[in-house]
């Protein structure tokens, strides 16, 4: 691996919320690659990452060292940048606010205009929230409560908006299993469709562009909804979801998911916000386009850092 890294101009470590120790063994991996890059004399950077939480001394030690070995670190939200600076003590001169590169995608083919169809279409992503087969600190009771809550949200959506709900996954096969479990709790399964296969990026964007609204849990289901220009209600299962919606000025359309959540308040708030999203969808689409152009420009900051590093300007 070091031989491969030696042949590179720059090594990028990116692709998600990587500066964290939610998964106990994870902090070792960025450090291994940072050390290999150092020994190969290849500059390394963390590219448009998220950060936090870091709850162990081991996580602070390994991730702190990996960040110090990096020539630069760009972040997809301000909260992550502040967290790394304050928690790991990394100097701010190597930290830069950018944006998630997925925001620079584009929809190759727009779907039909939603108003030309009869029944509303709402795309929805779910996650294995505290699932014993997936979550780092699982709790079966919380997971069952979450599944029941999501099923009740779908029932409410169908009852109040007469909408067809399409359950989809961005890239996690566990999400499809949760979607099936949620659908199995519905009184009428015909009101929901579960997309079983793994969709490509353009297929996901097409699905979201062809939907009237989105209920998003995974961060990238919301980011891709943004790219598609479709208003989305965010279910914040981790802070990164709320951070994104705060950055784009849509924090009023976030429902926080937590261990002690009660089904009735979630239902009431989801119904209210979905109705508001639908009534104000045209104004929200304009807002999305304005914010999208701004974030795409800010995402370029990460690219500029890579170019300077590749040209030998550290």
N, C-alpha and C positions, 0 to 999 in steps of 0.2 A: 504493500500500500504506500509506503514511503517513497518507493521508486516511482509510482504513478504520480504522487503529489509533487515530486521533484520536477516533473515535466510540465507542471502547470505554471501559468503566470500568476494566478490568484486562486486560492481555495475559498469557496463560499460555504458557510454553514447557515442554512435557512430553511424555511418551510413551516413555520408555526411558532407556538409558544414554547421556545426551546430553553430559555434560561429559567428553569424551574426544577423542583424535585418532587413533584406530585407522584411520579413513579420513582421508586427508591433507587434503582440502579441507573437511571438515566444520566445524572450529572457526570458520570465517568466517561461517557462517550464523546461529548464535545471536547473534554480535556484530552482524551487520547488523540483526536484528530488535530487539536491545537499543538500538542507536543510533536506529533509527526511532521506537521507543517514547519514548526520551528527548526527541527533537526534537518529538514530538507531545504531550509532557507527559502521557503515559499510563503509570501504574505498571505494571511488568513483574515477574513472578516465574518462577522455575524450579519446576515443580510435580512433586513426588514423583519426582525423577530419580535415576539412578545416575551414578557418576563413575569415571573412570580406565579405562585408563591415559592419561597425557599424557606423551609421549616427546620432544616437540620444543619448542624455544624459541618457535616460532610458535604452537603449541597453548597453551602457558602464557600467552603474551601475549594472544591473542585471547579465550580462555576466561576468563582472569583479569579482563580488562576487562569482559566480558559479565556475569560474576558480580558485579563491583563496581557495575555499573549496575542490577542487579536490586534491588528493594526487599526481597525475601525469597527464600530457597531452601529447599525442603523435600526431604528425601531418603527413599528407600525402604529404605536400610540404613545402619547406623552406620559401616561401613567407608568408604562414599562420603562421608559428612559429614566424617569425619576426614581423608580424602584431600584434599578441597577446602580445608579449613582449613590443612592442613600444606603442601600442594604449591603452592596458589595464594595462600596468606596471607590468606584471607578471614576477617574477624572473625566469631566464633561467635555474636554477638548477632543476626545475620541468617540463621543456619543452624538448621534444625529437623528433627528426626527424625520422619518420618511413616510411611507404608506405601503400597505400590502400590495405586492405586484399583481395579484389577481384583479385588482381594480383597473388594470390596463388592458384587460381582455375586452373583446367586442363581440356582439351577437352577429353571427354571419347571416342568419335568416330570421327575421321577426315572424312571430306567429300571427294568427288572425286577430283582429281587434276584438277585445272581450265584449264590447257592447253589441256586436253583431250576433252573439250567441244567446240562447235562452237562459240556461242555468249558469250561475256563477261558478268559476273554478278557483279553488284555493289550494295552493301547493303547501305542504307541511313537512318539516323535518323533525324527527324526534331522536333522542339519544338514550343510551343505557344508563340513565341517571341512577347512580348507586347500585347498579346491577352486580350481583355476586360473580358473574362471569366476566366482568370488564372493569369495574370501578376500582381505583387503588385502595379506597377504604370503604368497601361495600356494606350495604345494609338492605336486606331483602324487604323489610317492611316499608322503607322509604321508596324503594323501587316499585313495589306494588302500588303504593299510594300515587306515585307519579304516573304510572301507566293508566290507572283509573282516572286520574285527573285529565290526562290527554284525551282519553276516550270521551269524557264528559264535555271537553271543549269541542270535539268534533260533533257530538250530538247537538250541542248548543248552536254551532255554526250552521248545521243543516236545518235546524228548527227555525232559527231567526233569519237566516239569509237565503235559505233554500239553495245552498251551495254544494257542489260536489268537491270532496277533498281528495287530493292526490298525495299520498305519503311517499316520500322519496328519500334517498340517502345521497350524500355528496360523495363519500368514498369509503365509509366504514360498513363492512358487512354486518356488524353487530346492530347497526341502526335498522336494517331490514328486519331483523329478528324482533326488535322492539316494536316496529311498525305493525308486524303481524300480530303481536300480542295485544297491541292497542286496538287494532281492527277486530280482533276476536272478542272484545268486550262490548262491541256495539250491538244494539238491539236489532239494527238493520244493516247488515254488512254491505248491501248494495249501494249505500250512500258514499262509500269510500273505495279508492283504488290504491293498491300497494304496488309500487314499481319494484319488481323483484331483482332485475338485473342491474349491474353497475353501469351507470350512464357516463358517457364521455363528457368532456367540458362543454362542447357545443350543444350536446343533447340536453344537458342541465340548463344551459342558458336559454335554449329554445322552450323548454318546459316552463321556466320561470317567466319568460317574456309572454308566453301564451296564457298565463294565469292572471286573474283579476287582482288577487292578493296573495301574500305569502305569510305563513306562520313559521318563523325560522328559529331553530335552536342552535345548530352548528353555526359557528361564526361564518364559515364560507358559504353556507346557504344564504345568509344575509348579504354577504359581499357580492355574491353572484346575482342576487335579486336586485341589488343596487345597480350592477352593470346592466341588467336587463331592463331597468327602469320601472320595476314593479314594487308598489308600496308593500312593506313587510312589517309585521308585528314580531318583535324580538322576545324570545323566552331566554333570559340570561341564566344559563346553567353554570357559567363561569364568569368572572369579572371582565374577561376580554370582550365579551359580547356587549356589555354595558359601555365599556370604554369606546368601542367602535361607534355605537349610536350616539354617545356624547359628542364624539368628534365631528359627526355629520349633522349635529343639531336635531336629532330625533329621539332624545332621551325620554320624551313623553310617551313614546311607543314601546317601552320596555316593561316586561313583567319579570321580576326577580324570582327565580326558582331557588328554594332552599330546603333544608332538611325538615323544617317544621311547617312547610306550606300546607294550607288548608284548601280543600277543593273549591268550596263555595266562593271565596274571594277571588281565586284565579278565574273561575267561570265568569263572575260578574265583570271583572276588569277586562278579560279577553273579549267578551261580547261587546262591551262599550267601545274598546279601542278598535276592534275590527269594523264596527259600524262607522266610527269616526274616520278610519282610514279609507273606507269605501266612499263615504260622502265627500271627502276632501282629496280623492285620489288624483285629480288633475293638477291641483296645486302642489301636491306632494311630489308628483312626477317632475314638475318644473324644478322643485327644490332638489330632488335627487340629481338631475342633470347638472345643475349648478355646482353641487358638492362634488360630483364625480369628476368634473373637469379640474377642480381644484386639487383633489387627491391624486389624480393622474399626474399632474404637474409635480406634486410633492414626492410621488414615487420615483420620479426621475433622479432624485437626490441619491438614492442607492446606486443607480447605474453610474452616475458621475463619480462616485467614490471608487467603484470597481475600475473604471477607466483610468483614473489617476494612479491607482495601485498597480495596474498592469503596465502603465508607462513608467513605473519606478518612482513616482512622486508620492512618498509616504507621508 
